[in-house]
């Protein structure tokens, strides 16, 4: 897989695509907004998209998934911590 596979995925709407943790973090609020509008099947497919990303660790993927599915501020703080450590 290459970066372009994640920036343009014909099965995922363009406004839900991201490449890596920094890219997700930069656009997290709009990504969450569009994610919340998906039906359950689309959310499941999006989970596959998130976890298929080879440019992120399992910890980063889990933090993204937790952020998308929870309203607690702690999940956003977890993302901030990971982004600070991002290389």
KACORVEN-V331333 format. One record per backbone hydrogen bond with DSSP energy under -1.0 kcal/mol. CO is the residue of the C=O (numbers start at 1). NH is the residue of the N-H. Records with the same first field share a line. If there is no record, write none. Layout:
CO = NH, NH
//
This chain:
2 = 5
3 = 6, 7
4 = 8
9 = 12
13 = 16
14 = 17
20 = 24
21 = 25
22 = 26
23 = 27
25 = 28
27 = 31
28 = 32
29 = 33
30 = 34
31 = 35
32 = 36
35 = 38
39 = 43
40 = 44
41 = 45
42 = 46
43 = 47
44 = 48
45 = 49
46 = 50
47 = 51
48 = 52
50 = 53
57 = 61
58 = 62
59 = 63
60 = 64
61 = 65
62 = 66
63 = 67
64 = 68
65 = 69
72 = 75
73 = 77
74 = 78
75 = 79
76 = 80
77 = 81
78 = 82
79 = 83
80 = 84
81 = 85
//
